[in-house]
Amino acid sequence: MKQEEFRQAVKTRIGVVHNDQADEIIGAVLSTLSARISDEEAQHLAAQLPEPYKTVVRTENRQETFDLEEFFARIAGELRLGRGPATRYAQAVLDVLNEAVTTGELQDVMAQLPDEFGVLFENSVG
């Protein structure tokens, strides 16, 4: 999936009009997600993303431990908005991520997350 396809799919799901805003949302979600997985897995994920989204995936950090509530809080903080929109935006980006990467890669990412993160991938792989 190319950048414009990824961006447009996110924009359609969340009703954002401007590319810059969509890119900011995508970046916040992907960087937060990548902080929760191993460096190696983040590198694998980044390899399947279009530019410039590859560069927002943190591939040189220590794998952090935080729960789903903190995941949403970090996104909300980065985007300067409430938890409700942060949750909706995260879900939209992860739904598009499911379309953009292979099933195997998505399963590898999910395997590194606590079970509570499964709600984010209910529309993804089984």
Summary of the structure (lengths in Angstrom):
residues: 126
radius of gyration: 13.1
end to end distance: 21.6
largest distance: 34.6
contacts: 374
relative contact order: 0.17
helix: 70%
strand: 0%
